[in-house]
Amino acid sequence: MAEAENRSTHKVYEKDKIGEVQIADEVVAIIAGLAATEVEGVASMAGNITNELVGKLGMKNLSKGVKVEVTEEHVSVDLSLYIRFGYNIPEVSEKVQDKVRTAIENMTGLTVLDVNIKIAGVSMDENR
């Protein structure tokens, strides 16, 4: 339990004598990363390792390429993405911004102030 206390967490819900809900920043980053990779045209997150290694190493690697800043009830997200060749970068970026904002707000109740996207490269991989 001491490990969880060292991570940056934010209280999102407190009920008088029942208890409280705290969400670690890393959880918000994982939500953002997963939402971004669900958008068609996104090849992967920058810095992500292959899917086989993610499965072997666990959930911590799912937040690669994502930086979140959580304050009180607001979140700012910075994402680094690889886009698939042939997709319109502004259109894919807008879809990613919408999907990430919606996922974080629906799952955590926090308000997303901004979702900044950095295109780290273009993926020529046709198998993905």
C-alpha positions in Angstrom: 0.0 0.0 0.0 3.0 2.3 0.6 3.8 2.2 -3.2 0.3 3.6 -4.0 0.8 6.4 -1.5 4.0 7.6 -3.2 2.2 8.0 -6.6 0.5 11.3 -7.4 -3.2 10.8 -6.8 -6.2 13.1 -6.8 -9.4 12.8 -4.9 -12.4 12.7 -7.3 -15.2 11.7 -4.9 -15.8 11.9 -1.2 -19.0 10.8 0.6 -19.4 11.9 4.3 -18.6 8.8 6.2 -18.4 6.2 3.5 -15.0 7.0 2.0 -13.3 8.6 -0.9 -12.1 7.7 -4.4 -8.6 8.7 -5.5 -7.2 8.3 -9.1 -3.5 8.1 -9.8 -2.1 10.3 -12.6 -0.8 7.1 -14.3 -4.4 5.8 -14.5 -5.4 9.0 -16.3 -2.4 8.6 -18.6 -3.4 5.0 -19.4 -7.0 6.0 -20.2 -5.7 8.7 -22.6 -3.2 6.3 -24.3 -5.8 3.5 -24.8 -8.4 6.0 -26.1 -5.9 7.5 -28.6 -4.9 4.1 -30.0 -8.5 3.2 -30.7 -8.8 6.0 -33.3 -8.4 4.8 -36.9 -5.2 6.3 -38.4 -3.2 6.1 -35.2 -0.4 3.6 -35.6 0.9 3.7 -32.0 2.0 5.9 -29.2 5.5 7.3 -29.5 7.9 5.3 -27.3 5.5 2.3 -27.1 7.0 -1.1 -27.2 5.5 -3.9 -29.3 2.2 -5.4 -28.2 3.8 -8.7 -27.3 6.1 -7.0 -24.7 3.3 -4.9 -23.3 1.4 -8.1 -22.5 4.5 -9.6 -20.8 5.5 -6.5 -18.9 2.1 -5.3 -17.7 0.1 -2.1 -17.7 2.8 0.4 -16.9 3.9 0.6 -20.5 0.5 1.7 -21.7 1.1 5.2 -20.6 4.2 5.7 -22.8 3.9 8.7 -25.0 1.4 10.3 -22.6 2.0 13.1 -20.2 -0.8 14.3 -17.9 -1.0 17.2 -15.5 -3.8 16.8 -13.1 -4.9 19.7 -10.8 -7.9 19.8 -8.5 -10.6 18.8 -11.0 -8.8 19.6 -14.3 -6.6 17.6 -16.6 -4.1 18.6 -19.4 -2.9 15.9 -21.7 0.1 15.8 -24.0 0.2 12.9 -26.5 3.0 11.8 -28.8 1.7 9.7 -31.7 2.7 7.8 -34.8 0.2 8.3 -37.6 -0.4 5.7 -40.3 0.7 6.8 -43.8 -2.2 8.1 -45.9 -4.4 9.5 -43.1 -5.2 13.2 -42.8 -3.2 14.4 -39.8 -5.5 17.2 -38.7 -8.6 14.9 -39.0 -7.0 12.1 -37.0 -5.7 14.5 -34.4 -9.2 16.0 -33.9 -10.7 12.6 -33.5 -8.0 11.7 -30.9 -8.6 14.9 -29.0 -12.3 14.2 -28.8 -11.9 10.5 -27.9 -9.3 11.2 -25.2 -11.4 14.1 -23.7 -14.6 12.0 -23.7 -12.9 8.9 -22.2 -11.2 10.8 -19.4 -14.3 12.8 -18.5 -16.6 9.8 -18.6 -14.3 7.5 -16.6 -13.0 9.9 -14.0 -15.4 12.9 -13.7 -12.4 15.3 -14.2 -12.7 18.1 -16.7 -10.2 18.0 -19.5 -8.8 21.5 -20.3 -6.7 20.5 -23.3 -5.4 17.6 -25.3 -2.1 18.5 -27.1 -0.9 16.2 -29.8 2.6 15.9 -31.1 3.1 13.8 -34.3 6.3 11.9 -33.7 6.3 10.1 -37.0 4.5 8.4 -39.8 4.2 4.6 -39.8 4.5 2.8 -43.1 3.5 -0.5 -41.6 0.6 -1.8 -43.6 -0.1 -4.8 -41.3 -1.6 -2.7 -38.5 
